[in-house]
Amino acid sequence: MRRRALLCGLAVATGCLLAGCAGRPETRATGLLDLLRVHHQHLRWENYGPAAQQVDPTFRPTWAQLTAQIGRISDFELGHIEMKDPPGDDARVMVRISGFRVPDMTLRTVVYRQRWRRDGDHWRLTEMEPAQAASPLGL
């Protein structure tokens, strides 16, 4: 009898531990936030192919030009994210990107206003424009 109680207690404790490790529930906002981090990390590490897959095909040429103007990305900082609800399929994101160009190694920082749209199960970058100089990053 004691053994059965001990095994039941162990099973309950294991279940609680696994439930606690499950993490946060996936929502449209958390899915977008995770994608934003991955997308900008790809840019930071010059993995342009995977980063381009998250960009709407019609916007890719413009995105490539804007990204090339920055140079080698050294850092990025996500700012304010505004979800358009309901249903949460459209988002505006402020992002600060720092980079440098070879050979002069001049550091350049730009704040972009990005628009991400959800198409089915995937978020796509559809617009990106420099924010106004006085525009806050919203951090």
NUKOL-523066 format. One record per residue: x, y, z of N, C-alpha, C, O in turn. Coordinates in steps of 0.05 Angstrom, whole numbers, plus 5000, padded with zeros to 4 digits. Example, Ala and Ser with C-alpha at 12.3 -4.5 7.8 and 13.67 -1.06 7.14 Angstrom:
nu:nv:nw:cau:cav:caw:cu:cv:cw:ou:ov:ow
5264:4886:5156:5246:4910:5156:5264:4934:5156:5285:4934:5169
5257:4955:5142:5273:4979:5143:5258:5001:5157:5268:5023:5161
//
This chain:
nu:nv:nw:cau:cav:caw:cu:cv:cw:ou:ov:ow
5016:4976:5000:5000:5000:5000:5017:5025:5000:5012:5044:4986
5038:5025:5016:5056:5048:5017:5070:5052:4990:5074:5074:4981
5078:5030:4978:5091:5031:4952:5073:5044:4931:5082:5060:4915
5048:5036:4931:5029:5047:4912:5025:5077:4917:5024:5092:4897
5023:5086:4941:5021:5114:4947:5045:5129:4939:5043:5151:4928
5069:5117:4943:5094:5130:4935:5095:5133:4904:5103:5154:4894
5087:5112:4890:5087:5113:4861:5067:5133:4850:5073:5148:4831
5043:5135:4863:5024:5154:4854:5034:5183:4859:5031:5201:4842
5046:5187:4882:5058:5213:4888:5079:5221:4868:5081:5244:4860
5096:5202:4861:5117:5206:4842:5106:5213:4814:5116:5231:4801
5085:5199:4807:5072:5204:4781:5060:5232:4780:5062:5246:4760
5047:5240:4802:5035:5267:4803:5056:5288:4802:5054:5308:4788
5078:5284:4817:5100:5304:4817:5113:5306:4790:5119:5328:4781
5117:5284:4776:5128:5284:4749:5110:5299:4730:5119:5315:4713
5084:5294:4732:5064:5308:4715:5064:5338:4719:5063:5353:4700
5066:5346:4745:5067:5375:4751:5092:5387:4740:5092:5410:4730
5114:5373:4743:5140:5383:4733:5139:5386:4702:5148:5407:4692
5128:5366:4689:5126:5368:4659:5108:5390:4651:5113:5404:4631
5086:5394:4665:5067:5415:4658:5080:5443:4662:5075:5461:4647
5096:5445:4683:5110:5470:4689:5131:5476:4668:5136:5500:4662
5143:5456:4656:5164:5460:4636:5153:5464:4609:5167:5470:4590
5126:5461:4606:5114:5464:4580:5117:5492:4569:5116:5496:4545
5121:5511:4587:5125:5539:4578:5100:5554:4574:5078:5545:4581
5102:5576:4561:5080:5594:4556:5062:5583:4533:5072:5569:4515
5037:5588:4534:5020:5579:4512:5026:5595:4487:5032:5618:4488
5023:5582:4464:5029:5594:4439:5004:5611:4430:4982:5601:4429
5009:5637:4426:4988:5654:4416:4999:5668:4390:5022:5664:4383
4982:5683:4377:4992:5697:4354:5014:5717:4361:5033:5720:4346
5011:5730:4384:5031:5749:4392:5058:5735:4399:5079:5745:4391
5057:5713:4414:5082:5700:4421:5094:5687:4397:5119:5686:4394
5078:5677:4378:5089:5666:4353:5103:5687:4337:5124:5682:4326
5091:5711:4336:5104:5733:4321:5130:5742:4335:5150:5746:4321
5129:5745:4361:5153:5753:4376:5176:5733:4371:5199:5741:4367
5170:5707:4372:5190:5687:4367:5201:5689:4339:5225:5688:4334
5183:5693:4319:5192:5696:4291:5209:5721:4287:5228:5720:4272
5201:5743:4300:5217:5768:4298:5246:5763:4307:5265:5772:4295
5248:5750:4330:5275:5744:4340:5291:5727:4321:5314:5732:4316
5278:5706:4311:5292:5688:4292:5300:5703:4266:5322:5700:4257
5281:5718:4256:5286:5733:4230:5310:5752:4233:5328:5752:4216
5310:5767:4255:5332:5787:4258:5358:5773:4266:5379:5783:4260
5357:5750:4279:5381:5735:4285:5393:5724:4259:5417:5725:4255
5376:5715:4240:5385:5707:4214:5400:5730:4200:5422:5725:4189
5389:5753:4201:5402:5777:4189:5429:5782:4203:5449:5787:4190
5429:5781:4229:5453:5787:4245:5476:5768:4238:5499:5776:4236
5469:5742:4233:5489:5722:4226:5492:5718:4196:5505:5699:4187
5481:5737:4180:5483:5737:4151:5472:5711:4138:5482:5702:4118
5451:5701:4150:5436:5678:4139:5412:5690:4123:5389:5688:4131
5419:5702:4100:5399:5717:4085:5377:5699:4073:5354:5708:4070
5384:5675:4065:5364:5657:4053:5341:5651:4072:5318:5655:4065
5347:5641:4097:5326:5636:4115:5311:5662:4123:5286:5661:4128
5325:5684:4125:5311:5710:4132:5292:5718:4109:5270:5728:4115
5300:5714:4084:5284:5722:4061:5258:5705:4060:5238:5714:4049
5259:5681:4070:5235:5664:4069:5212:5675:4086:5189:5669:4082
5219:5693:4105:5199:5705:4122:5189:5732:4111:5173:5746:4123
5198:5739:4087:5191:5764:4074:5172:5757:4051:5176:5738:4036
5151:5773:4048:5132:5770:4026:5147:5771:4000:5163:5790:3996
5142:5753:3981:5157:5752:3956:5156:5779:3940:5175:5786:3927
5133:5793:3941:5131:5818:3926:5148:5840:3939:5155:5859:3926
5154:5838:3965:5169:5858:3979:5199:5851:3981:5215:5868:3988
5207:5827:3973:5235:5819:3976:5255:5837:3963:5276:5843:3975
5251:5846:3938:5271:5864:3925:5276:5889:3941:5299:5898:3945
5254:5902:3951:5257:5926:3967:5271:5920:3993:5288:5935:4002
5263:5898:4006:5275:5889:4031:5305:5884:4028:5321:5892:4045
5313:5872:4006:5341:5866:4001:5357:5893:3998:5379:5894:4008
5345:5913:3985:5359:5939:3982:5362:5952:4009:5383:5963:4016
5340:5952:4025:5341:5965:4051:5361:5951:4070:5376:5964:4085
5362:5925:4069:5380:5910:4085:5409:5915:4076:5427:5917:4093
5414:5917:4050:5441:5921:4040:5451:5949:4048:5475:5952:4052
5433:5969:4051:5442:5996:4059:5453:5996:4087:5470:6013:4094
5443:5978:4104:5453:5977:4132:5482:5966:4132:5498:5975:4148
5487:5946:4116:5513:5933:4116:5512:5908:4133:5491:5895:4134
5534:5902:4146:5535:5879:4164:5521:5886:4190:5530:5904:4204
5501:5871:4197:5486:5878:4221:5501:5868:4245:5508:5845:4247
5505:5887:4264:5519:5880:4288:5501:5876:4312:5508:5863:4331
5477:5888:4311:5458:5886:4333:5431:5894:4324:5428:5909:4305
5411:5885:4338:5383:5893:4333:5369:5895:4360:5376:5881:4379
5348:5911:4361:5333:5914:4385:5303:5917:4377:5296:5935:4363
5287:5898:4387:5258:5899:4381:5246:5920:4399:5251:5921:4423
5228:5936:4388:5214:5956:4403:5185:5949:4406:5178:5926:4410
5169:5970:4404:5140:5967:4407:5128:5949:4385:5134:5952:4362
5110:5931:4394:5095:5914:4375:5066:5920:4379:5055:5917:4401
5053:5929:4358:5025:5935:4359:5009:5915:4342:5012:5915:4318
4993:5899:4356:4977:5879:4342:4950:5892:4335:4938:5906:4351
4941:5889:4310:4915:5899:4301:4894:5877:4308:4894:5856:4295
4878:5882:4328:4857:5863:4336:4830:5874:4331:4826:5898:4330
4810:5856:4328:4814:5828:4322:4819:5825:4292:4815:5844:4278
4828:5803:4282:4835:5778:4296:4865:5776:4302:4873:5754:4311
4881:5797:4299:4909:5795:4305:4926:5784:4282:4947:5772:4287
4917:5790:4258:4932:5781:4234:4950:5802:4222:4962:5798:4201
4952:5825:4235:4967:5848:4225:4981:5860:4248:4970:5865:4269
5007:5866:4245:5023:5877:4267:5042:5898:4256:5053:5895:4234
5047:5919:4272:5067:5939:4266:5089:5936:4287:5084:5933:4311
5114:5935:4278:5136:5930:4296:5158:5952:4292:5164:5959:4269
5168:5962:4314:5190:5981:4312:5216:5965:4319:5216:5949:4338
5236:5968:4303:5261:5954:4307:5285:5972:4302:5285:5986:4282
5304:5972:4320:5329:5987:4316:5350:5968:4307:5356:5948:4320
5363:5974:4284:5383:5957:4273:5409:5973:4270:5409:5994:4259
5430:5962:4281:5457:5974:4278:5474:5957:4260:5473:5932:4261
5490:5970:4244:5507:5955:4226:5530:5972:4217:5532:5996:4223
5548:5959:4202:5571:5974:4191:5577:5964:4163:5571:5942:4156
5590:5982:4148:5598:5974:4121:5628:5974:4119:5642:5990:4131
5637:5954:4105:5666:5952:4099:5672:5969:4075:5655:5968:4057
5693:5983:4072:5717:5983:4087:5719:6005:4109:5737:6004:4125
5700:6024:4109:5703:6046:4128:5696:6040:4157:5703:6055:4175
5681:6018:4161:5673:6009:4187:5658:6030:4204:5660:6030:4228
5643:6046:4190:5627:6066:4203:5601:6053:4214:5587:6040:4198
5596:6056:4239:5572:6045:4251:5548:6062:4243:5548:6086:4245
5527:6048:4235:5502:6062:4227:5479:6049:4241:5477:6024:4242
5461:6065:4253:5438:6055:4267:5413:6067:4254:5411:6091:4250
5394:6049:4248:5369:6058:4235:5346:6046:4250:5347:6023:4259
5324:6061:4254:5300:6051:4265:5280:6047:4243:5274:6066:4227
5270:6023:4241:5251:6016:4220:5223:6010:4232:5221:6000:4254
5203:6018:4217:5176:6010:4223:5169:5988:4204:5168:5992:4179
5164:5964:4215:5158:5941:4198:5129:5934:4201:5116:5938:4222
5118:5922:4179:5090:5912:4180:5092:5882:4174:5102:5874:4153
5081:5867:4192:5079:5838:4189:5050:5829:4187:5033:5839:4202
5045:5812:4168:5017:5802:4164:5017:5772:4166:5036:5758:4157
4997:5762:4178:4994:5733:4181:4978:5722:4158:4956:5731:4151
4990:5702:4145:4977:5688:4122:4975:5659:4129:4995:5644:4126
4951:5650:4137:4949:5623:4146:4964:5618:4172:4958:5631:4192
4983:5601:4172:5000:5595:4195:5026:5610:4196:5042:5607:4214
5031:5628:4176:5057:5641:4174:5054:5671:4175:5036:5683:4163
5073:5684:4189:5075:5713:4188:5095:5720:4166:5115:5707:4162
5089:5742:4152:5106:5751:4130:5111:5781:4134:5093:5797:4140
5136:5790:4129:5143:5818:4129:5133:5829:4103:5142:5820:4081
5116:5850:4104:5104:5861:4079:5113:5890:4074:5111:5899:4051
5122:5904:4095:5131:5932:4091:5153:5938:4112:5153:5927:4134
5171:5955:4104:5192:5964:4122:5201:5992:4112:5209:5995:4089
5199:6011:4130:5207:6038:4123:5221:6051:4146:5215:6045:4169
5240:6068:4141:5253:6083:4163:5233:6099:4179:5216:6112:4167
5235:6097:4205:5217:6113:4222:5227:6142:4222:5250:6147:4216
5209:6160:4229:5216:6188:4232:5237:6191:4253:5238:6176:4272
5255:6211:4250:5276:6215:4269:5266:6218:4298:5279:6209:4317
5244:6232:4301:5233:6237:4328:5215:6214:4337:5205:6214:4360
5211:6193:4321:5194:6171:4328:5207:6154:4349:5229:6145:4346
5193:6149:4372:5205:6133:4393:5205:6104:4385:5187:6094:4370
5224:6089:4395:5225:6061:4391:5204:6046:4407:5196:6024:4400
5195:6058:4428:5175:6046:4444:5185:6025:4463:5171:6006:4470
5210:6028:4471:5221:6008:4490:5216:6016:4519:5224:6001:4537
//
